[in-house]
Amino acid sequence: MSVTIKDVAREAGVSVATVSRVLNGSAAVSEDTAENVHEVIARLGYSPNFLGRNLRKRETRNILVIVPYIGHSLYSDIIKGIQDEASNEYDILVAAGYSTRDTELRLLGMLTNHTVDAAVMLGTRVDAQTLDALADRYNIALCSESIEGSHALTIMIDNKKAAYEVVNRFIAAGKTRIAFVTTDETIIAPSSTDRLAGYLSSLTDNHIKVREEYIFKRNYDYTCGIQAAHELMRQSDPPEAVLCISDLLAAGFIKGCNDIGVKVPKDVQVCGFDNISLCEMFTPMITTVSQPAYRMGRTTARRLIDSLKTGMRSYGTEYLEYGIIVRESASI
């Protein structure tokens, strides 16, 4: 027998009215209760239809895109790719999840109440088990960020391989004192973990000692790049090269170097990650790992649209090719 709203209410320990409020996005329900109800819905596979029980075709022609926050140019390029690929068939709705699990689950409720036909997540705090339960029931894709242990469709680059190659290039250029600027454990993303792993693997494979004082962990803010430069470049034995996990951190690092009289690339070479538009506007222009953001967006949209048309969901990870764009900040 199919799962009913009463089954969801019983399993979640709430009333049917509360489940209904959650499905309708009511603010009258606490975040904890809403999160619990959404988890039960995913686990039981409950699928309400608020577009009308007499509708023969349950489709809205809408695709939801959830971003961690609004304003990152990498996300803008991905969304443009999704929009261009889907524009003749689907409308794109963009919402910020602010890297909070409850907000993301509430937004994913648009799948369960048939407000949207599919969802793309550009990074998520939802755990693999909950995500997989939803992905088995609805058309969901991850783009640019993976979730360890999840079988949901994921379109991304090989972040570990890319970081490994950058560090190898620094070493081939004669650099052995190589630093790494990343996020700390409170906000770390899977891509950050993979890039750190690539950095460490390259040093190990090239028989270069890993120096903890060369690994700076804070967050993604431009100001943290400045702080990283002040801390790393004032050491008695400062690094000769630095890999930052984002271009914004790389730009901040270069600014911090300028503040204390360190010249880039003469005194230290700097490489960023993502290839956002800022890289060509900054002085010196920033060498970086280029993610094919637009193509990631188009590929993700095409996989989801194909799944919607055929009724056969796609699973697993698809890696797209990255590039290393050499500019003024590092001649690797």
Protein Blocks (a to p, Z undefined) as FASTA:
>chain_A
ZZdfklmmmmnopafklmmmmmnopakbcfklmmmmmmmmmmnopacdfebjkbmbdceh
iacdddfbghiaklmmmmmmmmmmmmmmpccddddeklpaklmmmmmmmmmnopafbdcd
ebifbdfklmmmmmmmmccddehiacehiabdcddddfklmmmmmmmmmmmnopabdcdd
dddfklpcfklmmmmmmmmmmmmmnopacdfklpccfbfbfklmmmmmmmmmmpfbdcfb
dcdfbfklmmmmmmmmmmnopacfklpccddehjaaklmmpccddddddddfklmmmmmm
mmmmmmmmnopacedjddddddddddfkbcZZ
